[in-house]
Amino acid sequence: MLTYMTKLTQKYDLHHLIGLCVVRRFLGLAYLNISFIFPLVGAVQLVKQFPFKRLRIEILLLLFLAILSFIRLLFFYSGTSLVRSIQFTFIIFGFDYICLKFSEADYVKTSKLIVSLVAVGALIELMCGESQEVTKLIGIGSFVVRRMHGVAGEANYTTLVVLGVFSLFFYKKMWKFSILCIPLWLSTFSRMFLIGFAVLVILYFLEKKYKNLARLFSRVLLVICFLLPFIYFSIDRYARLNIGDELFQSLSYNLEVFTSGRSIIASKYIEILLDNPFGVGYFNTPFLQEQFKSGLFKNKNFFQEHSLYLQIMVSLGFLGGGILFAFFWKVINIASKNRKLVLLGPMIVSMAFVNGSHDFIIYMIFAYSIKEVSLES
């Protein structure tokens, strides 16, 4: 049945409708969650690929992560971790499907569908009054903004979606759609878009004349994103151990304010990682709840690392982090050959702000970045 549905969507040029999966808990409603489409497509692709004869090296690296997640279940078992590990495996093959099946037109159609969903979602949310008051601290003052959650169910995840399609439209020089993304970003009011946009602009000019420099910039950016949680941890730890050092006390406090608490969250999770160098298991929040019932982890909103890099390292240990790093490094090299780092750069930096291992938009941009180069093993 699933195979028939897949053939039917391809026959009538509907497989770009996979973009519907960006809708996730829209308006806080559990039944307005279509994110299952992506892993469902991956499940079909997995069945079609088995037994595996040839797989792209990028797929193999991600499969190593999935295998690690199942191995950790032997030591830190939870039902959530098992379900998420299975889901992640299907998503990997969903990524494989996009790499193999999506044409240039499919990427454009999918992006148009996504931006339409975000726009309609923003209008509905505005009419329903479903928004949250958020105080943003900038410099020496503060102000209050109205912030939409968006179709992805949370402002930063919706911003990730908007940034992804904006980057693709920008690369394709589809300026009308690029401009449309600006007010959609303003509805979420996330600084992540500004940072991603700055990286996009830098890579846009570098790739024109300095291809090697653009690749170097992307690699350095990747290293910084991986090391950022450790930098937060070092500053926070030194500040706690040296109460009299006003410089580090001020630096730690300002970092906490500027990052909206992410620096403290990262510091706590690095402690978990150092205590469990092989990881605590994929999405294994019950273990975290058991081990850390006091302090920061009393608040369920902090049961996210707010960084894909930190998420994988805490879940699957330093080995998992190393495999993820190798995957991104490989993707950067291929995207550089295709002169598509302008697409990849914003995603690299954005993943330092959200847990995105299951987010379709990341895999779609990765797939488009490595398009036209076939590396198989």
Sequence and secondary structure as in RCSB ss.txt:
>XXXX:A:sequence
MLTYMTKLTQKYDLHHLIGLCVVRRFLGLAYLNISFIFPLVGAVQLVKQFPFKRLRIEILLLLFLAILSFIRLLF
FYSGTSLVRSIQFTFIIFGFDYICLKFSEADYVKTSKLIVSLVAVGALIELMCGESQEVTKLIGIGSFVVRRMHG
VAGEANYTTLVVLGVFSLFFYKKMWKFSILCIPLWLSTFSRMFLIGFAVLVILYFLEKKYKNLARLFSRVLLVIC
FLLPFIYFSIDRYARLNIGDELFQSLSYNLEVFTSGRSIIASKYIEILLDNPFGVGYFNTPFLQEQFKSGLFKNK
NFFQEHSLYLQIMVSLGFLGGGILFAFFWKVINIASKNRKLVLLGPMIVSMAFVNGSHDFIIYMIFAYSIKEVSL
ES
>XXXX:A:secstr
 HHHHHHHHHHTT GGGGGGGG  SGGG TTS  TTHHHHHHHHHHHHH S S  BHHHHHHHHHHHHHHHHTTT
S  HHHHHHHHHHHHHHHHHHHHHHH  HHHHHHHHHHHHHHHHHHHHHHHHHT EEEEEEEETTEEEEEEEE T
TTTSHHHHHHHHHHHHHHHHHTT HHHHHHHHHHHHHH  HHHHHHHHHHHHHHHHHHH HHHHHHHHHHHHHHH
HHHHHHHHHHHHHHHH TT HHHHHHHHHHHHHTTTHHHHHHHHHHHHHH TT S TT HHHHHHH  SGGGGSG
GGSS S HHHHHHHHHHHHHHHHHHHHHHHHHHHHHHTT HHHHHHHHHHTTTS  TT HHHHHHHHHHTTT   
B 
